Amino acid sequence: MQIFNYPIHSINKYYSLNRYFIGLIVIFTLALSSPEKLNACDVCGASAQLGSTSMGFSQSITRPLIGINFVHWGYQTSAITNLGNPYTTVDKIQSLNLNYAQYIHPKIQIQMNWGVNQIIRRNAYNENKTESIMALNDLNFLINYKIIDNRNQPFQKNKFLWLVGVNSKLPNGHYQIRDLEKRMIPQQLQPGNGSYSLGLQSFASWNINNIGVAFQTRISRPFVNELNYLPGLNGGFQTGLYYLRDFKNKNNSKTIKLIPQLGLKWDFNQSDRQYGEIIPTTKMQTGQLFSQVELLTQNMYAHLFVGIPVHQLSAQNSPVLQPTVRVAVSFILNKKAESEIK
């Protein structure tokens, strides 16, 4: 009796784990068992999460991808000294992450994301000093399911792509970081929040004659961490107009695809709570104007994103979001590559 519609060699193709995937599982398992996670302190920190594993046209690449991404963002916070003198603290964050993505079935893709953050504080507490702190960030997992993809159909005038995903976050690394004076750094700067979380996200695009529109949504529900701190519900929506451009050599054997995009991005974080008490400065709504470009070659995928804040709604003296820059480069593993972004 035949149970599956796929032959045995196809099942092995989609479900066997290659050596890269096994290596990453070992790395992530060691990270989860790190003694750093067992450290505790008397005051808890948490962070307004700006997003989880990113989604985009890289989700249409069916072969495994391994790469890194670098994200830079920051905050400016206004405060007043005990003598009533105003001052400003400037905080910058650099995050370097390892990414892995692989289709384990024609419609199912898994992703992993984990790395380290560097936090640079200038003029904290009006001390006119600069301090740098490095720590591991949280571990993110994502499972995507491809609902619609008719881009392979040559007689289809309108082309659609629609993916939905379930994401989860494991509290791995530091989330109670202190400065050199043993003072807890603010919630929005912590590389993690010590909390497990579950969420949903989706990516959809529609295009005709190489001009299209893309939509991305996400929402995440954190759980109470070990110090009775509950990070707020957070999520976002992003939409943009893009253009797909193909570059081919003379014999058409190789193709480079370029996808520039312009759009708007909205994010929110509801107030965090500790022992049931609301922390007002953690509630935030931001709007950004963004520009990005995605590039696909035979063996590589790259992504450059720049976001400029144009709107923020938050409590008085809350941190003000600064521009965001994201650079990602992934290498396509296995087989001879063919262009898969259509």
C-alpha positions in Angstrom: 0.0 0.0 0.0 1.4 3.4 -1.0 1.1 5.9 1.9 2.8 8.9 0.4 2.5 10.6 -3.0 6.2 11.1 -3.1 8.7 8.3 -4.0 11.2 7.2 -1.4 14.1 9.2 -2.9 12.0 12.4 -2.8 11.2 11.8 0.9 14.9 11.4 1.6 15.5 14.6 -0.4 13.2 16.7 1.6 13.5 15.2 5.1 17.2 14.3 5.5 19.3 16.7 7.4 22.6 17.7 5.7 25.8 18.3 7.7 25.3 22.0 7.8 21.9 21.7 9.5 23.3 19.1 12.0 26.2 21.4 12.9 23.8 24.3 13.6 21.7 22.1 15.9 24.8 21.2 17.9 25.7 24.9 18.2 22.2 26.0 19.3 22.0 23.1 21.8 25.3 24.1 23.4 24.1 27.7 23.5 21.0 26.7 25.3 22.9 24.8 27.9 25.4 27.6 28.5 26.0 28.5 32.2 25.4 32.1 31.3 21.6 31.4 31.2 21.7 30.3 34.8 22.9 33.6 36.1 20.3 35.6 38.0 20.2 39.1 39.6 17.9 41.1 41.8 16.4 43.3 39.1 15.0 42.2 35.8 15.4 43.8 32.4 13.4 43.3 29.2 13.4 44.8 25.7 10.9 46.0 23.2 11.5 43.5 20.5 11.7 45.1 17.0 11.0 41.9 15.2 11.9 38.2 14.8 13.4 36.3 12.0 12.8 38.4 8.9 10.6 37.3 5.9 11.0 38.3 2.3 11.6 36.9 -1.2 14.4 34.7 0.2 11.6 32.4 1.3 11.1 31.4 -2.3 14.6 29.9 -2.5 14.1 26.2 -2.1 17.7 25.2 -1.3 19.3 25.6 2.1 20.8 29.0 2.9 23.3 29.8 5.6 24.5 33.4 6.2 24.9 36.3 8.6 23.0 39.5 9.1 24.0 42.8 10.7 21.5 45.2 12.2 22.2 48.7 13.5 19.7 50.8 15.4 19.5 53.1 18.4 17.7 55.4 20.7 17.9 58.9 22.1 16.5 59.5 25.6 15.9 62.9 27.2 16.2 63.2 31.0 16.6 65.8 33.8 19.2 65.8 36.5 18.4 66.2 40.2 19.2 69.9 39.8 16.7 70.3 36.9 19.3 70.4 34.1 18.2 68.5 30.9 20.5 66.1 29.2 20.4 63.5 26.4 21.6 59.9 26.4 22.5 58.3 23.0 22.4 54.5 22.7 23.5 52.5 19.7 23.0 48.8 19.2 24.8 46.5 16.7 23.5 43.0 16.3 25.4 40.3 14.4 23.4 37.1 13.8 23.9 33.6 12.2 20.9 32.5 10.0 19.9 29.2 8.5 17.0 28.3 6.3 15.9 25.1 4.6 12.9 23.6 3.0 12.1 20.2 4.5 9.1 19.8 2.3 8.0 21.5 -1.0 5.8 23.8 1.1 7.5 23.9 4.5 10.6 25.9 5.4 12.4 26.1 8.7 14.6 29.1 9.9 16.9 29.7 12.8 18.5 33.0 13.9 20.9 33.6 16.8 23.8 36.0 17.5 25.4 38.6 19.7 24.6 42.3 20.4 26.9 45.2 21.2 25.4 48.1 23.1 27.2 51.5 23.1 26.0 54.1 25.6 27.0 57.8 25.5 26.4 60.2 28.3 24.3 57.8 30.4 23.3 59.5 33.7 24.9 62.7 32.3 28.4 61.4 33.1 29.8 62.4 29.7 31.3 58.9 29.2 31.0 56.2 26.5 30.6 52.5 27.5 30.4 49.4 25.3 28.7 46.1 26.4 28.5 42.8 24.5 26.1 39.9 25.1 24.3 37.0 23.4 20.8 37.7 22.2 17.8 35.3 22.1 17.3 32.3 19.9 14.6 32.5 17.2 12.9 29.7 15.3 10.4 30.0 12.4 8.4 27.5 10.4 7.0 28.9 7.1 4.2 27.3 5.1 3.8 28.3 1.4 0.0 28.7 0.8 0.1 30.2 -2.8 2.9 30.4 -5.3 1.8 30.6 -9.0 4.9 32.4 -10.2 6.0 29.2 -12.0 3.0 29.3 -14.3 4.0 31.0 -17.6 0.4 31.7 -18.7 -0.6 33.2 -15.4 -0.9 37.0 -15.9 -1.0 37.9 -12.2 1.6 36.3 -10.0 1.0 35.7 -6.3 3.2 34.5 -3.4 1.7 34.0 0.1 3.6 32.5 3.1 2.5 32.2 6.7 4.8 31.3 9.6 4.8 30.4 13.2 7.7 31.8 15.2 9.1 31.1 18.6 11.8 32.6 20.8 13.9 30.9 23.4 15.6 33.0 26.2 19.2 32.3 25.5 22.0 34.6 26.7 21.9 37.7 28.8 18.8 39.7 29.6 19.8 41.3 32.9 22.9 43.3 31.7 24.5 45.9 34.0 27.0 48.6 33.2 30.4 49.0 34.8 28.8 50.7 37.8 26.6 47.6 38.3 23.5 49.6 37.2 20.9 47.8 35.1 20.8 49.1 31.5 17.3 50.1 30.2 14.8 47.6 29.0 15.0 48.6 25.3 18.8 47.9 25.2 18.8 44.4 26.7 19.8 41.8 24.1 16.9 39.6 25.3 14.1 39.6 27.7 14.4 36.2 29.5 11.0 35.2 28.2 9.7 32.5 25.9 7.4 33.7 23.2 5.2 32.5 20.4 3.9 34.4 17.4 2.6 34.5 13.8 3.8 36.3 10.7 3.1 36.3 7.0 4.5 37.5 3.8 2.5 38.1 0.6 3.4 39.7 -2.8 1.5 40.3 -6.0 3.1 41.5 -9.2 2.3 42.0 -12.9 4.9 43.0 -15.5 7.7 43.0 -12.9 6.0 45.6 -10.8 4.4 44.6 -7.6 3.4 45.2 -4.0 4.5 43.2 -0.9 2.9 42.9 2.6 4.5 41.6 5.8 2.9 41.2 9.2 4.0 39.8 12.5 2.7 39.5 16.1 4.4 37.9 19.1 3.1 37.0 22.6 5.8 36.7 25.3 5.4 34.8 28.5 6.3 35.7 32.1 10.0 35.2 32.7 11.7 33.7 35.8 11.7 37.1 37.6 7.9 37.7 37.1 8.5 40.1 34.3 6.0 40.1 31.4 7.1 41.8 28.2 4.3 43.4 26.2 2.6 42.0 23.1 4.5 43.3 20.1 4.0 43.2 16.3 4.2 45.2 13.1 3.0 45.7 9.6 5.1 46.5 6.5 4.1 47.3 2.9 6.1 48.4 -0.1 6.2 48.8 -3.9 8.9 46.9 -5.7 10.4 46.3 -9.1 11.9 43.0 -10.3 14.9 43.4 -12.7 16.8 40.6 -14.4 20.3 40.8 -15.6 21.5 38.0 -17.9 24.8 37.3 -19.7 25.0 36.9 -23.5 24.1 33.2 -23.5 21.4 33.6 -20.9 23.0 30.9 -18.7 23.3 33.1 -15.6 20.9 35.5 -14.1 21.2 38.2 -11.4 17.9 39.4 -10.0 17.5 42.8 -8.3 14.4 43.8 -6.3 14.4 47.4 -5.1 11.5 48.4 -2.8 10.1 51.5 -1.1 7.5 51.4 1.6 6.3 52.1 5.1 6.8 50.1 8.3 4.8 50.2 11.5 5.8 48.5 14.8 4.2 48.5 18.3 5.1 47.2 21.7 2.5 47.2 24.5 3.6 48.1 28.0 5.7 45.6 29.9 4.6 44.5 33.4 6.5 43.4 36.5 4.5 41.9 39.4 1.4 43.3 37.7 2.7 46.8 37.7 2.8 48.6 34.3 6.0 50.1 33.0 4.8 53.1 30.9 8.0 53.9 29.1 8.1 50.4 27.4 4.9 51.2 25.4 5.8 52.4 21.9 4.4 52.8 18.4 6.7 53.7 15.6 6.4 54.4 11.9 9.3 54.2 9.5 9.9 55.1 5.8 12.1 52.4 4.4 14.1 51.6 1.3 15.5 48.1 0.6 17.0 46.1 -2.2 17.3 42.3 -2.5 19.8 40.6 -4.8 19.9 37.0 -5.9 22.7 35.4 -7.8 23.3 31.8 -8.7 24.9 31.0 -5.3 24.1 34.0 -3.0 21.2 36.1 -1.6 21.8 39.6 -0.2 19.5 42.1 1.4 20.1 45.8 2.3 17.4 47.7 4.4 17.4 51.3 5.6 14.5 52.6 7.8 14.0 56.3 8.8 11.6 57.0 11.7 8.9 59.4 10.7 6.5 58.9 13.7 6.6 57.7 17.3 3.8 57.6 19.9 5.1 56.9 23.4 5.1 58.2 27.0 7.1 61.3 28.0 10.8 60.7 28.4 10.6 57.4 26.6 13.5 56.4 24.3 13.1 57.8 20.7 13.9 55.3 17.9 16.8 56.2 15.6 17.4 55.1 11.9 17.8 51.3 11.3 20.2 49.6 8.9 20.1 45.9 8.1 22.6 44.1 5.9 22.2 40.3 5.2 24.3 37.9 3.1 23.4 34.2 2.7 25.1 31.5 0.6 22.9 29.0 -1.2 24.0 25.4 -0.5 23.8 22.2 -2.5 23.1 21.7 -6.2 23.7 24.0 -9.1 21.7 27.2 -8.5 18.9 28.4 -10.7 17.0 31.7 -10.3 14.0 31.1 -8.0 12.7 34.6 -7.3 10.2 35.2 -10.0 
